[in-house]
Amino acid sequence: MNSPQYLETAYGAKIAYHKHEGKGPGVVFLGGFMSDMEGSKALALEAYCKRVGRAFVRFDYQGHGQSSGKFAEGTIGIWARDAMTVLDTLTEGPQILVGSSMGGWISMLVSKARPGRVKGFVGIAAAPDFTVRMWNEDFGDAEREEILAKGAFMRPCDYGDEPYTITKALIEDGWDNRVIAGPLKMDMPVRLIQGTEDADVPWQTAQMIADKLTSDDVEIILVPGGDHRLSTDQDLKRLIRIVDGLAAEI
């Protein structure tokens, strides 16, 4: 693993990142909840961008991977600020955001805030407003009462030994940062890749996102049998093909 560079922000966080210079439109990878920038999708995109000479950035939000901060102190709004700071500071010109799971939600917030910079979006099992669904549908009374009483709930994780820390602040901030409660203003090409056997994000979520988007260039790519990670060799080839095609349009 190569050592990252660090972006020292005005708000005191140190954001770990890897950056590759190249032609535009650039590609920025935004990872998922409790994930990091060393995953197979981020690395495959980096290798593709280096091969074709395209600018690329991958990074860790606060409390993730090699960045500063504690995961349990993070919220959607804090992580979206990290992503906007990366976009503003480390990139130039038009960018394509590739967001995996929670990174899809963060990408939507960034796209709405920086419409002049974000010219395309690829969602991989994009999970906008997932904290709202978690609170309303996944949690029972016992979990909700624990969060309200203690300020947090430790939720078992299917992708590692460490449980997810779901805080009251995360739930409340997620409500404030909802993006699909109404029209989602993203007037750009959008590609939504979604597995039909995703245990974390129901495949119908992709259609719900598409229905809210203001863009007239939206495609849903359903992957029969695909899981939440979508990280097989075939999945990575598909991702690169989609990003490459989108870059050619911009």
C-alpha positions as CSV (number, residue, x, y, z in Angstrom):
1,M,0.0,0.0,0.0
2,N,1.5,3.3,-1.0
3,S,1.5,6.1,1.6
4,P,-1.2,8.7,1.0
5,Q,-0.9,12.4,0.8
6,Y,-2.8,14.5,3.3
7,L,-5.1,17.5,2.8
8,E,-5.1,19.7,5.8
9,T,-8.5,21.4,5.9
10,A,-9.5,24.7,7.3
11,Y,-11.7,22.9,9.8
12,G,-8.9,20.9,11.3
13,A,-9.3,17.5,9.6
14,K,-6.5,15.7,7.8
15,I,-7.9,14.0,4.7
16,A,-5.8,11.1,3.3
17,Y,-5.9,10.9,-0.5
18,H,-4.2,9.6,-3.6
19,K,-4.2,11.8,-6.7
20,H,-3.2,11.1,-10.3
21,E,-2.9,14.0,-12.7
22,G,-4.3,13.7,-16.2
23,K,-6.9,14.9,-18.8
24,G,-10.5,15.7,-18.0
25,P,-13.1,15.0,-17.1
26,G,-11.5,13.8,-14.0
27,V,-12.9,10.9,-11.8
28,V,-13.4,11.1,-8.1
29,F,-14.2,8.0,-6.1
30,L,-16.4,8.3,-3.0
31,G,-16.4,5.2,-0.8
32,G,-19.1,3.8,1.4
33,F,-20.0,3.8,5.1
34,M,-17.2,2.5,7.2
35,S,-15.2,1.7,4.0
36,D,-12.0,3.2,2.7
37,M,-10.1,4.2,-0.5
38,E,-8.2,0.9,-0.7
39,G,-11.1,-1.2,-1.9
40,S,-11.1,-3.0,-5.3
41,K,-13.4,-0.6,-7.0
42,A,-11.3,2.5,-6.1
43,L,-8.1,0.7,-7.2
44,A,-9.6,-0.6,-10.4
45,L,-10.7,2.9,-11.4
46,E,-7.3,4.3,-10.5
47,A,-5.6,1.8,-12.7
48,Y,-8.0,2.6,-15.6
49,C,-7.4,6.3,-15.2
50,K,-3.7,5.9,-15.2
51,R,-3.9,3.7,-18.3
52,V,-5.8,6.3,-20.3
53,G,-4.2,9.3,-18.8
54,R,-7.3,10.6,-17.0
55,A,-7.2,12.6,-13.7
56,F,-8.3,10.6,-10.7
57,V,-8.7,11.1,-6.9
58,R,-9.6,8.7,-4.1
59,F,-9.8,9.7,-0.5
60,D,-11.0,8.7,3.0
61,Y,-13.6,10.7,4.8
62,Q,-12.9,11.7,8.4
63,G,-13.0,8.7,10.7
64,H,-12.4,6.3,7.8
65,G,-9.2,4.6,6.6
66,Q,-6.1,6.8,7.0
67,S,-7.8,10.1,7.6
68,S,-8.0,11.8,11.0
69,G,-11.0,11.7,13.3
70,K,-13.2,9.1,14.9
71,F,-15.8,7.2,12.9
72,A,-18.4,7.5,15.6
73,E,-18.1,11.3,15.5
74,G,-18.9,11.5,11.8
75,T,-22.2,12.4,10.1
76,I,-23.4,12.6,6.5
77,G,-22.9,16.4,6.6
78,I,-19.4,16.1,7.9
79,W,-18.4,13.6,5.3
80,A,-20.1,15.6,2.5
81,R,-18.0,18.6,3.6
82,D,-14.9,16.4,3.3
83,A,-15.9,15.4,-0.2
84,M,-16.6,19.0,-1.3
85,T,-13.2,20.1,0.1
86,V,-11.5,17.4,-1.9
87,L,-13.4,18.5,-5.0
88,D,-12.6,22.2,-4.5
89,T,-8.9,21.7,-3.5
90,L,-7.6,18.7,-5.4
91,T,-9.5,18.8,-8.7
92,E,-9.8,21.1,-11.7
93,G,-12.4,21.4,-14.4
94,P,-15.3,19.0,-15.0
95,Q,-15.5,15.8,-12.8
96,I,-17.3,12.5,-12.8
97,L,-18.2,11.4,-9.3
98,V,-18.3,7.6,-8.7
99,G,-20.1,6.9,-5.4
100,S,-20.4,3.5,-3.8
101,S,-23.3,2.9,-1.4
102,M,-23.2,5.9,1.1
103,G,-20.7,7.5,-1.4
104,G,-23.7,7.7,-3.8
105,W,-25.6,9.8,-1.2
106,I,-22.5,12.0,-0.6
107,S,-22.1,12.4,-4.4
108,M,-25.7,13.6,-4.7
109,L,-25.1,16.3,-2.0
110,V,-21.9,17.4,-3.7
111,S,-23.5,17.4,-7.1
112,K,-26.3,19.7,-5.9
113,A,-23.8,22.0,-4.2
114,R,-21.3,22.1,-7.0
115,P,-23.3,21.8,-10.3
116,G,-20.7,23.7,-12.2
117,R,-18.0,21.2,-11.4
118,V,-19.8,17.9,-11.3
119,K,-20.7,16.8,-14.9
120,G,-21.5,13.1,-14.4
121,F,-22.4,10.6,-11.7
122,V,-22.1,6.9,-11.5
123,G,-23.8,5.2,-8.5
124,I,-22.8,1.7,-7.4
125,A,-25.5,0.4,-5.1
126,A,-26.2,4.1,-4.3
127,A,-27.8,4.5,-0.9
128,P,-29.2,8.0,-0.5
129,D,-31.1,8.6,2.7
130,F,-30.2,5.2,4.1
131,T,-30.3,6.4,7.7
132,V,-33.9,7.3,7.3
133,R,-34.7,3.8,6.0
134,M,-32.6,2.3,8.7
135,W,-34.5,4.2,11.4
136,N,-38.0,3.6,10.0
137,E,-37.7,0.1,8.6
138,D,-34.6,-1.7,9.9
139,F,-34.7,-0.8,13.6
140,G,-37.2,-2.0,16.1
141,D,-38.4,-0.3,19.2
142,A,-35.5,-1.6,21.2
143,E,-32.8,-0.2,18.9
144,R,-34.6,3.2,18.6
145,E,-34.9,3.4,22.3
146,E,-31.3,2.6,22.9
147,I,-30.2,5.3,20.4
148,L,-32.4,7.9,22.0
149,A,-31.4,6.9,25.6
150,K,-27.7,6.2,25.1
151,G,-26.9,8.3,22.0
152,A,-25.7,5.3,19.9
153,F,-26.3,1.7,19.0
154,M,-23.7,-0.9,17.9
155,R,-25.1,-2.6,14.9
156,P,-23.4,-5.9,13.7
157,C,-21.6,-5.6,10.4
158,D,-21.7,-8.3,7.6
159,Y,-18.4,-7.0,6.1
160,G,-16.0,-7.2,9.0
161,D,-15.5,-7.9,12.7
162,E,-16.2,-4.4,13.9
163,P,-19.8,-3.4,14.4
164,Y,-21.3,-0.2,12.9
165,T,-21.7,2.6,15.4
166,I,-25.0,4.2,14.7
167,T,-25.3,7.5,16.6
168,K,-28.3,9.7,17.3
169,A,-26.3,12.5,15.6
170,L,-25.9,10.4,12.4
171,I,-29.7,9.7,12.3
172,E,-30.6,13.3,12.9
173,D,-28.1,14.7,10.4
174,G,-29.2,12.1,7.9
175,W,-32.7,13.5,8.1
176,D,-31.5,17.0,7.6
177,N,-29.5,15.9,4.5
178,R,-32.2,13.9,2.7
179,V,-32.0,14.1,-1.1
180,I,-34.9,12.0,-2.4
181,A,-37.7,13.5,-0.3
182,G,-38.4,15.7,-3.3
183,P,-36.9,16.4,-6.8
184,L,-33.2,15.6,-7.0
185,K,-31.7,18.4,-9.1
186,M,-28.8,16.8,-11.0
187,D,-28.9,17.9,-14.6
188,M,-26.1,15.6,-15.8
189,P,-25.6,12.1,-17.2
190,V,-26.3,9.6,-14.4
191,R,-25.6,5.8,-14.4
192,L,-27.0,3.7,-11.6
193,I,-25.5,0.2,-11.2
194,Q,-27.5,-2.0,-8.9
195,G,-27.4,-5.7,-8.0
196,T,-30.7,-7.6,-7.8
197,E,-29.5,-9.6,-4.8
198,D,-28.2,-6.6,-2.8
199,A,-28.9,-7.4,0.9
200,D,-28.3,-3.8,2.0
201,V,-29.9,-1.7,-0.7
202,P,-33.1,-3.0,-2.3
203,W,-32.7,-3.0,-6.1
204,Q,-35.8,-0.9,-6.3
205,T,-33.8,2.0,-4.8
206,A,-32.2,2.6,-8.2
207,Q,-35.6,3.2,-9.8
208,M,-36.7,5.4,-6.9
209,I,-33.6,7.5,-7.4
210,A,-34.2,7.7,-11.2
211,D,-37.8,8.8,-10.6
212,K,-36.6,11.8,-8.5
213,L,-33.7,13.0,-10.8
214,T,-34.2,16.0,-12.9
215,S,-31.7,14.7,-15.5
216,D,-33.0,13.6,-18.9
217,D,-30.0,11.2,-19.3
218,V,-30.4,8.4,-16.7
219,E,-29.7,4.8,-17.1
220,I,-30.2,1.9,-14.6
221,I,-27.9,-1.0,-15.0
222,L,-29.3,-4.0,-13.1
223,V,-26.9,-6.8,-12.4
224,P,-28.8,-10.2,-12.0
225,G,-27.5,-11.9,-8.8
226,G,-25.3,-8.9,-8.0
227,D,-24.6,-8.3,-4.3
228,H,-23.9,-5.0,-2.5
229,R,-20.2,-4.8,-3.1
230,L,-20.3,-5.5,-6.9
231,S,-16.6,-6.2,-6.8
232,T,-16.1,-9.3,-8.9
233,D,-13.8,-9.1,-11.9
234,Q,-16.9,-8.8,-14.2
235,D,-18.3,-6.1,-11.9
236,L,-15.1,-4.1,-12.1
237,K,-14.9,-4.4,-15.9
238,R,-18.5,-3.2,-16.2
239,L,-17.8,-0.2,-13.9
240,I,-14.8,0.8,-16.0
241,R,-16.7,0.5,-19.2
242,I,-19.5,2.7,-17.9
243,V,-17.2,5.4,-16.5
244,D,-15.2,5.3,-19.8
245,G,-18.4,5.7,-21.8
246,L,-19.6,8.6,-19.6
247,A,-16.3,10.4,-19.9
248,A,-16.6,10.2,-23.7
249,E,-19.9,12.0,-23.5
250,I,-18.7,14.9,-21.3
